[in-house]
Amino acid sequence: MDLLRIEEALRELAKYHCSDLTEQVTFLGDQEDIAVIGGFYDIYKASLAGYEGVVAVKLSVNAILEHVVNELRVVSKLEHSNILPCLGYIVTEPRGSASYDRVPWGQQIIGVVYPWINLNLRDYLKLRPKANRAHLCNQVIEGLTYLHDTGVIHGDLRGRTVMISEQGTVQITGFGGSILKDDPAGYGNGFQMAGRWAAPERLLPVGAEPTVKADVWSLGMETFTGDIPYPELSELNALSAVADGVIPARPNEFINLKTGYAEILWALLSICFQLVPGNRPDNALPPPQIEQMEHVTIGLSTTLPTIIDRLVDQGCLNITKQLIYGNESHKYSGALSDVYQARLLSGRLVAVKCLRALSNSESKPEKVFKRTARELYAWSVSTHPNVLELVGLAVFRDKLAMVAPWMPYGSLLAFIDANPDYDGCRLCTQIAEGLIYIHGLGMAHGDIKGDNVVVSNEGVAKITDFGSATMRRDFPVAFTATESISYSIRWAAPELFIDEGIRNNYETDVYALGMVKFSDTYDVQLLTMKFFQTILEALTGTVPYKDKADLTVIHTVVFRREHPSRPVDCISPQSTEGDALWNLLGRCWSYDPQLRPRVTEVCHFLSSITQGKLMA
C-alpha cells in the first residue's frame, strides 16, 4: 500500500462528490484517546471548523482503503432522518491503536467524518430501560426501508450500528460492509459483518455478500429483548449456531411491551428468522404492526406537558397559540363540563370544552387532566362525517381543553325545536352510520343521547362527547384506571344498573341508539364510549320517559321491565313501516344484550324508510 494507492482512493472519492475535510478537522485529545474501540473501526472525537458540536472520525483498524472507499461510496448518496449523515472524509496518519501496527511508517489512511452521537441503541436501552422500544424499532424499519428502496443493502445491522440522538431519533450507521443492489456478483464478498447478528447464508459459504433478505434477518434482533442474540453462547458457539441454522430462542419476556402483544411480536420476529431467505419479507416489517405495540401510558402522575406531548405524538394538534379567548357571557355549563365560545386567529368560531372535577372526587387537577386526555384521545382517533370534528387540544384557563367547531344547534333536540319539518329518519340513519364507524374502530361510545349529538347548518348529525367511551381493543395510548364517570339514566341499558361489573359495550350502545336522553346524569361507575343517539328521541323530539323522574326510570327499566310507549303521533299504528320500526326498537331494548340487533342492521332499515311513511 503506497502513496499511489492513496491517490487512487482519493480519485475514486472525487467521483462520489465526497467533501475533503482534512484541513478543517482537529482531533480532540492525544493519539491514545480513542472514544470508541471496535472490531473493525476505532472512533475518535474531533472538532470541525464551522460545525457546531463534536464530530466522530472513524478509522479502519486494518487500514484497508477499499472498505473505507466503499463506505463513502454508499453513504454519499443517502439522505434520510433515520440515517446518520456523512459529513466527509479526512486523510491522516494512523493514531494510537495497536491495530495499526501493520501500517507502514508514514503511510496515510482515510477517515470518515460523522456527527458525534453519544449512544448506540444497546447503550441507550441500558440507560433508558422504559424507552418506547416499538417507536425505536419503527424508526429502524423506516431507515432500513429507505436504504432498500434506494438500492442499498446494509450488511451489518445490529445494536452498535444504530445510534440514538438526544431527541430519541434513530440514525443508522455502520456502512463499512454495505453494497448496492446493482453491484456485480461477489462485490461484497469478504466485507465486514458481525457473525452473531448475521443470517445463516452469510456464513456458508464463508463471507458471502449481504442481501436484502439478510438485512431482514438482522432486523429481528435485540430491540425488544434488551440482549444480544444467543446471549447464552460464546462468540464461537454463536457463530456455529448461526451456521447450523439455529434460530435465536424466544426470550422469557419482552421488555416494555403491552399486554397481549408478546405472541404477535414473536410471530413477526419469526418471519424474519426464516432459514430459507425467500421466505422472509421482501423488506422491513410493516410499520403499522410494530406501531400497535407501542406502550404509551397516561396516568395521574403524568404531567400536563407530557400529556400534551403524548397526544401530539399521536396526531392531536396543539392549537393553544391559535386560540383567542371568548368572554364569560358565552359560557355554557353542563353537569361535568363548561363550554366556551371562542375564535381562532383565522377567525373560525370554535367551542372550547373544559371538564370539571367529579362531585365524588377530591378535585385534584391531575384527575381532570387525565380524564380530559382520555376523552381527547378517543375523540382524536374518530374521523367521520357523522362524528364532530376535533380541531385540537389547548391549554385554556390553566386547564387542558378540547376544541371543536362551534355548532349553532348545541344538541339534537335544539335542532328539532328550530326545524319542525326535519327528516327524523335521515338524522337517525346518520347517527347510526357514525356509530358503525366508532364500533369499527374498536370503541363503544358509552353515552348515546340527544345531548351528545349535534346537527350542522347543513342538517348533518354528528356524534360528540367521548367522555364515557370505552376502548374494546388495544390502542397505542393506554390510560390507568379512572374513577366513576356519570352516565345518563334514561338512555342506559338495564344491565348497567344491575351488574356493576358491566362496562359500556357495543350492546349498550345499541340500547341507547333506540333511546337518546336529554339532560340529567347519574354518577355510577367508569363507563366508556357509547356512540349512538336515540332513534326515539330523534323521532319524537322529547327525551325517553319524559313524564318520569330519574329514580322512577330505574324502577321502570330494571324491575318492571317496561319499554317506552309507542309515540302514535309520529309512528302511526296504521303504518306498516311504523310497525317494523317499533319491532326493531323493541329488539334494541331487549333485556338480553345478545338479542339486540347489530348497528348495521338498524342503519340499513332506517335508510329504507322516511318519516312520511311512518305516518301513512
PEDA-V302221 format. One record per residue. N is the residue number from 1. RES is the residue in three letters. PSI is psi in degrees with one decimal (999 if undefined). OMEGA is omega in whole degrees, -180 to 180 (* if undefined). Layout:
n,res,psi,omega
N,RES,PSI,OMEGA
N,RES,PSI,OMEGA
//
This chain:
n,res,psi,omega
1,MET,109.9,-176
2,ASP,-174.6,-176
3,LEU,-35.3,179
4,LEU,-37.6,179
5,ARG,-40.9,177
6,ILE,-43.3,-179
7,GLU,-38.8,177
8,GLU,-41.6,180
9,ALA,-41.5,-179
10,LEU,-37.6,176
11,ARG,-36.8,178
12,GLU,-42.7,-179
13,LEU,-31.3,178
14,ALA,-30.3,179
15,LYS,-27.5,-177
16,TYR,6.8,177
17,HIS,38.3,177
18,CYS,142.2,-178
19,SER,129.9,175
20,ASP,110.7,-176
21,LEU,16.8,-172
22,THR,-43.7,-176
23,GLU,-9.1,-175
24,GLN,-7.0,-176
25,VAL,133.9,176
26,THR,122.4,179
27,PHE,144.0,176
28,LEU,128.5,-178
29,GLY,-176.2,-178
30,ASP,-169.9,-174
31,GLN,-29.5,-174
32,GLU,-3.0,-175
33,ASP,77.1,177
34,ILE,124.2,-179
35,ALA,-41.4,-180
36,VAL,123.9,177
37,ILE,125.6,-179
38,GLY,171.0,180
39,GLY,-28.8,-178
40,PHE,-30.3,-177
41,TYR,151.2,165
42,ASP,148.3,-177
43,ILE,132.0,-179
44,TYR,149.7,173
45,LYS,145.8,180
46,ALA,169.1,173
47,SER,153.4,-180
48,LEU,124.1,-179
49,ALA,128.3,179
50,GLY,0.5,-179
51,TYR,129.7,-180
52,GLU,115.4,-180
53,GLY,173.8,-179
54,VAL,149.1,174
55,VAL,160.7,177
56,ALA,131.7,175
57,VAL,120.0,-174
58,LYS,118.3,-178
59,LEU,131.4,178
60,SER,128.6,-178
61,VAL,-22.9,179
62,ASN,-4.6,180
63,ALA,35.7,178
64,ILE,107.4,-173
65,LEU,-30.9,180
66,GLU,-39.7,-179
67,HIS,-40.6,-179
68,VAL,-45.0,179
69,VAL,-39.1,179
70,ASN,-42.3,179
71,GLU,-45.6,180
72,LEU,-35.5,176
73,ARG,-41.5,-177
74,VAL,-51.4,-172
75,VAL,-20.2,-178
76,SER,-18.8,-178
77,LYS,3.8,-172
78,LEU,139.2,176
79,GLU,102.2,-178
80,HIS,147.7,-177
81,SER,-23.1,-179
82,ASN,18.7,174
83,ILE,127.7,178
84,LEU,121.2,-175
85,PRO,142.8,175
86,CYS,130.1,-179
87,LEU,-26.9,-178
88,GLY,-154.5,-179
89,TYR,165.0,172
90,ILE,157.7,171
91,VAL,124.3,-174
92,THR,169.6,173
93,GLU,156.2,176
94,PRO,146.5,180
95,ARG,-151.0,-163
96,GLY,-9.0,-175
97,SER,139.0,176
98,ALA,-16.7,-179
99,SER,-15.5,-177
100,TYR,10.5,-176
101,ASP,-25.4,-177
102,ARG,-10.4,-179
103,VAL,126.4,-180
104,PRO,147.6,-179
105,TRP,133.8,179
106,GLY,-7.5,-180
107,GLN,136.4,178
108,GLN,151.9,177
109,ILE,171.2,-179
110,ILE,132.2,176
111,GLY,146.6,179
112,VAL,134.8,-175
113,VAL,126.1,178
114,TYR,161.9,169
115,PRO,145.3,179
116,TRP,128.3,173
117,ILE,131.5,-172
118,ASN,-40.2,-167
119,LEU,135.9,167
120,ASN,176.3,-175
121,LEU,-43.1,-177
122,ARG,-47.0,-180
123,ASP,-36.9,180
124,TYR,-43.4,-179
125,LEU,-28.5,176
126,LYS,-39.2,-180
127,LEU,-28.3,-178
128,ARG,72.1,-176
129,PRO,-20.4,-180
130,LYS,13.9,180
131,ALA,154.6,179
132,ASN,92.1,-175
133,ARG,-34.2,178
134,ALA,-39.9,179
135,HIS,-41.9,177
136,LEU,-45.4,-179
137,CYS,-38.8,179
138,ASN,-36.7,178
139,GLN,-38.3,176
140,VAL,-42.7,179
141,ILE,-43.2,179
142,GLU,-44.5,180
143,GLY,-44.0,-179
144,LEU,-38.9,177
145,THR,-42.1,177
146,TYR,-44.9,180
147,LEU,-49.2,-178
148,HIS,-38.7,178
149,ASP,-27.7,180
150,THR,-7.9,180
151,GLY,19.6,-179
152,VAL,132.6,173
153,ILE,122.1,-172
154,HIS,-58.1,175
155,GLY,-11.0,-178
156,ASP,47.5,-177
157,LEU,122.5,-180
158,ARG,177.5,-176
159,GLY,-34.7,-177
160,ARG,-15.2,178
161,THR,12.9,174
162,VAL,113.9,-179
163,MET,152.3,179
164,ILE,121.7,-179
165,SER,172.3,178
166,GLU,-27.2,-180
167,GLN,3.5,180
168,GLY,17.8,-180
169,THR,130.0,177
170,VAL,135.2,175
171,GLN,113.5,-178
172,ILE,139.0,176
173,THR,-160.7,178
174,GLY,51.0,-175
175,PHE,17.7,-179
176,GLY,-26.9,180
177,GLY,17.2,-177
178,SER,155.2,174
179,ILE,170.9,175
180,LEU,149.3,-177
181,LYS,-30.6,-178
182,ASP,11.4,174
183,ASP,149.8,178
184,PRO,153.1,-180
185,ALA,135.8,178
186,GLY,-2.5,-177
187,TYR,-39.4,-175
188,GLY,6.0,179
189,ASN,131.3,177
190,GLY,-5.0,176
191,PHE,158.6,-176
192,GLN,150.9,172
193,MET,157.3,176
194,ALA,112.2,-171
195,GLY,-32.6,-178
196,ARG,-28.5,-179
197,TRP,-5.9,-171
198,ALA,151.2,173
199,ALA,149.2,-176
200,PRO,-38.4,-176
201,GLU,-13.0,179
202,ARG,-16.4,180
203,LEU,-26.4,179
204,LEU,110.0,0
205,PRO,157.1,-176
206,VAL,129.9,174
207,GLY,23.2,178
208,ALA,147.5,-175
209,GLU,155.3,-179
210,PRO,157.1,177
211,THR,166.9,175
212,VAL,-42.6,-179
213,LYS,-34.6,178
214,ALA,-36.3,175
215,ASP,-40.7,-179
216,VAL,-37.5,175
217,TRP,-49.1,-177
218,SER,-27.3,-179
219,LEU,-33.2,-174
220,GLY,16.5,-175
221,MET,151.0,154
222,GLU,-47.8,-167
223,THR,-47.2,-175
224,PHE,-4.8,180
225,THR,-22.4,-179
226,GLY,15.6,-177
227,ASP,162.3,177
228,ILE,160.1,176
229,PRO,145.7,-180
230,TYR,52.8,-174
231,PRO,-22.2,-178
232,GLU,-5.9,-175
233,LEU,148.3,172
234,SER,171.3,-178
235,GLU,-45.6,-179
236,LEU,-42.9,180
237,ASN,-33.6,177
238,ALA,-42.4,177
239,LEU,-41.0,179
240,SER,-40.4,180
241,ALA,-42.0,179
242,VAL,-47.3,-179
243,ALA,-31.8,-180
244,ASP,1.0,178
245,GLY,25.1,178
246,VAL,114.2,-179
247,ILE,154.0,179
248,PRO,141.8,180
249,ALA,148.6,176
250,ARG,128.4,180
251,PRO,157.8,179
252,ASN,-31.4,178
253,GLU,153.5,174
254,PHE,141.6,-173
255,ILE,133.2,171
256,ASN,47.5,-179
257,LEU,140.7,180
258,LYS,148.9,-180
259,THR,132.8,176
260,GLY,-4.3,-176
261,TYR,-3.6,-179
262,ALA,-45.1,-179
263,GLU,-41.4,-180
264,ILE,-45.5,-179
265,LEU,-45.4,-179
266,TRP,-35.1,177
267,ALA,-40.2,178
268,LEU,-43.5,179
269,LEU,-37.1,-179
270,SER,-30.9,176
271,ILE,-38.6,178
272,CYS,-30.3,-174
273,PHE,21.2,177
274,GLN,132.1,-178
275,LEU,-34.0,177
276,VAL,114.8,-175
277,PRO,-36.2,-178
278,GLY,-17.3,180
279,ASN,-7.2,177
280,ARG,160.0,178
281,PRO,153.3,178
282,ASP,-22.4,-178
283,ASN,-163.0,-179
284,ALA,166.4,177
285,LEU,146.6,179
286,PRO,121.3,-179
287,PRO,-39.0,-179
288,PRO,-33.9,-180
289,GLN,-35.5,177
290,ILE,-41.0,-178
291,GLU,-34.4,-178
292,GLN,-17.8,-177
293,MET,-7.8,-178
294,GLU,136.6,-176
295,HIS,89.7,177
296,VAL,121.0,-176
297,THR,140.0,174
298,ILE,124.1,-178
299,GLY,-170.7,-179
300,LEU,-31.2,-177
301,SER,-5.5,-180
302,THR,124.0,-178
303,THR,159.0,-179
304,LEU,-45.9,178
305,PRO,-38.4,179
306,THR,-40.9,177
307,ILE,-47.0,-179
308,ILE,-45.0,180
309,ASP,-42.8,-177
310,ARG,-36.7,177
311,LEU,-39.6,178
312,VAL,-39.6,177
313,ASP,-28.1,-179
314,GLN,9.5,173
315,GLY,4.4,179
316,CYS,125.7,-176
317,LEU,137.1,173
318,ASN,107.8,-175
319,ILE,24.3,-178
320,THR,-45.2,-176
321,LYS,-11.2,180
322,GLN,-4.2,-171
323,LEU,129.8,172
324,ILE,120.6,-174
325,TYR,141.1,174
326,GLY,173.6,179
327,ASN,166.4,-173
328,GLU,-23.8,-179
329,SER,-17.3,178
330,HIS,46.3,179
331,LYS,133.1,-180
332,TYR,121.9,-173
333,SER,135.6,173
334,GLY,-166.9,-177
335,ALA,-34.0,-173
336,LEU,-2.9,-175
337,SER,163.4,172
338,ASP,139.5,179
339,VAL,126.5,-179
340,TYR,144.8,171
341,GLN,132.1,-179
342,ALA,178.8,177
343,ARG,152.7,170
344,LEU,166.5,178
345,LEU,-27.6,179
346,SER,-10.5,-177
347,GLY,-6.5,-178
348,ARG,133.0,179
349,LEU,130.7,-177
350,VAL,162.2,174
351,ALA,131.3,180
352,VAL,115.2,-176
353,LYS,124.1,177
354,CYS,126.3,177
355,LEU,152.0,174
356,ARG,165.8,178
357,ALA,145.4,176
358,LEU,150.6,-178
359,SER,-24.9,-178
360,ASN,16.3,180
361,SER,175.5,178
362,GLU,12.6,177
363,SER,30.5,178
364,LYS,133.4,-180
365,PRO,-33.2,-178
366,GLU,-37.7,-179
367,LYS,-39.8,179
368,VAL,-39.8,177
369,PHE,-46.1,-176
370,LYS,-42.8,179
371,ARG,-40.3,178
372,THR,-43.5,180
373,ALA,-39.5,-180
374,ARG,-45.3,178
375,GLU,-40.6,178
376,LEU,-44.9,-177
377,TYR,-46.3,180
378,ALA,-40.3,-180
379,TRP,-41.3,-173
380,SER,-26.7,-180
381,VAL,-0.6,-176
382,SER,105.4,-179
383,THR,107.1,-175
384,HIS,149.8,179
385,PRO,-24.3,-179
386,ASN,22.7,170
387,VAL,130.9,-180
388,LEU,132.2,-179
389,GLU,135.7,169
390,LEU,115.9,179
391,VAL,-40.4,179
392,GLY,-169.7,176
393,LEU,162.5,178
394,ALA,153.8,169
395,VAL,114.1,-172
396,PHE,116.9,-178
397,ARG,43.7,178
398,ASP,15.6,177
399,LYS,152.2,171
400,LEU,126.4,-173
401,ALA,157.5,176
402,MET,135.1,-177
403,VAL,127.0,-179
404,ALA,164.4,176
405,PRO,144.8,177
406,TRP,128.1,-179
407,MET,119.9,-178
408,PRO,-35.5,177
409,TYR,103.7,-172
410,GLY,-12.7,179
411,SER,168.6,178
412,LEU,-44.5,-178
413,LEU,-33.5,177
414,ALA,-39.2,177
415,PHE,-43.6,-179
416,ILE,-42.1,179
417,ASP,-37.9,-177
418,ALA,-15.1,-176
419,ASN,77.3,-175
420,PRO,-19.4,180
421,ASP,23.2,-178
422,TYR,159.0,177
423,ASP,96.7,-176
424,GLY,-37.2,-180
425,CYS,-38.5,179
426,ARG,-43.5,178
427,LEU,-42.6,180
428,CYS,-40.8,179
429,THR,-42.4,-180
430,GLN,-40.3,178
431,ILE,-43.3,179
432,ALA,-39.6,179
433,GLU,-38.6,176
434,GLY,-40.0,-180
435,LEU,-38.7,176
436,ILE,-44.1,180
437,TYR,-45.5,-179
438,ILE,-46.5,179
439,HIS,-35.3,178
440,GLY,-26.7,176
441,LEU,-18.4,-175
442,GLY,29.9,180
443,MET,152.6,168
444,ALA,137.7,-174
445,HIS,-48.4,173
446,GLY,-13.3,-179
447,ASP,58.3,180
448,ILE,124.1,178
449,LYS,171.1,-177
450,GLY,-35.2,180
451,ASP,-21.4,-178
452,ASN,19.1,171
453,VAL,127.0,175
454,VAL,162.8,-179
455,VAL,130.6,-178
456,SER,172.7,177
457,ASN,-25.8,180
458,GLU,1.4,179
459,GLY,23.8,-180
460,VAL,125.3,179
461,ALA,137.3,-178
462,LYS,125.5,179
463,ILE,142.9,178
464,THR,-175.0,177
465,ASP,87.3,-180
466,PHE,21.7,-177
467,GLY,-22.4,180
468,SER,12.4,-176
469,ALA,145.8,179
470,THR,129.9,175
471,MET,121.3,-179
472,ARG,3.6,175
473,ARG,175.9,178
474,ASP,134.7,173
475,PHE,161.3,-179
476,PRO,-26.6,178
477,VAL,129.1,178
478,ALA,155.6,-179
479,PHE,139.5,176
480,THR,166.5,-176
481,ALA,141.5,-177
482,THR,145.9,179
483,GLU,170.9,-173
484,SER,140.9,175
485,ILE,140.9,-177
486,SER,146.1,168
487,TYR,173.2,-168
488,SER,118.8,-174
489,ILE,-46.0,-172
490,ARG,-20.3,-178
491,TRP,-1.9,-173
492,ALA,141.5,176
493,ALA,148.2,-176
494,PRO,-32.7,-178
495,GLU,-21.0,177
496,LEU,-26.3,177
497,PHE,-32.2,-171
498,ILE,-41.5,-173
499,ASP,112.1,-179
500,GLU,-17.1,179
501,GLY,-11.5,180
502,ILE,132.0,176
503,ARG,162.0,176
504,ASN,139.9,-179
505,ASN,-173.9,-178
506,TYR,-37.1,-177
507,GLU,-39.3,178
508,THR,-30.2,174
509,ASP,-41.9,-180
510,VAL,-40.7,177
511,TYR,-48.2,-178
512,ALA,-31.6,179
513,LEU,-32.6,179
514,GLY,-5.8,-175
515,MET,-94.6,-175
516,VAL,124.1,-176
517,LYS,-178.8,-174
518,PHE,-54.0,-170
519,SER,-61.0,-168
520,ASP,154.0,178
521,THR,164.6,-175
522,TYR,120.5,-177
523,ASP,121.3,178
524,VAL,-66.9,-176
525,GLN,171.8,177
526,LEU,123.3,174
527,LEU,160.6,177
528,THR,165.1,-166
529,MET,109.7,165
530,LYS,131.7,-168
531,PHE,-13.4,-177
532,PHE,162.8,-179
533,GLN,165.4,-174
534,THR,135.4,179
535,ILE,-43.9,-177
536,LEU,-42.8,-179
537,GLU,-39.9,-179
538,ALA,-34.8,-178
539,LEU,-35.8,-174
540,THR,-24.8,-177
541,GLY,13.7,178
542,THR,162.2,-180
543,VAL,157.7,176
544,PRO,145.5,179
545,TYR,48.5,-171
546,LYS,-23.0,-177
547,ASP,5.7,-175
548,LYS,147.4,173
549,ALA,163.8,-176
550,ASP,-47.7,-178
551,LEU,-33.6,177
552,THR,-35.6,177
553,VAL,-43.5,179
554,ILE,-45.5,180
555,HIS,-40.2,-179
556,THR,-43.7,-175
557,VAL,-46.0,-171
558,VAL,-45.3,-172
559,PHE,-43.3,-179
560,ARG,-15.1,178
561,ARG,46.1,179
562,GLU,139.6,174
563,HIS,164.8,174
564,PRO,150.9,178
565,SER,148.2,180
566,ARG,124.8,180
567,PRO,92.3,-172
568,VAL,-18.3,180
569,ASP,-14.5,177
570,CYS,-11.6,173
571,ILE,91.1,-172
572,SER,138.7,175
573,PRO,-19.3,180
574,GLN,0.9,-177
575,SER,123.5,176
576,THR,-44.1,178
577,GLU,-34.9,178
578,GLY,-40.2,177
579,ASP,-43.0,-179
580,ALA,-40.9,179
581,LEU,-43.7,-178
582,TRP,-36.3,175
583,ASN,-39.5,179
584,LEU,-42.9,178
585,LEU,-37.9,177
586,GLY,-37.4,176
587,ARG,-36.4,177
588,CYS,-32.9,-176
589,TRP,15.0,-179
590,SER,142.7,179
591,TYR,-13.4,173
592,ASP,108.2,-176
593,PRO,-31.7,-177
594,GLN,-16.6,-180
595,LEU,-6.9,179
596,ARG,145.7,-178
597,PRO,161.7,172
598,ARG,151.8,179
599,VAL,-34.6,180
600,THR,-37.4,178
601,GLU,-43.2,179
602,VAL,-45.5,-178
603,CYS,-44.0,-179
604,HIS,-42.4,-180
605,PHE,-45.9,-177
606,LEU,-35.2,-179
607,SER,-12.4,-176
608,SER,-3.6,-177
609,ILE,165.8,175
610,THR,161.8,-179
611,GLN,-29.7,178
612,GLY,-37.5,-180
613,LYS,-26.5,-180
614,LEU,-19.0,-179
615,MET,0.5,-177
616,ALA,999,*
//
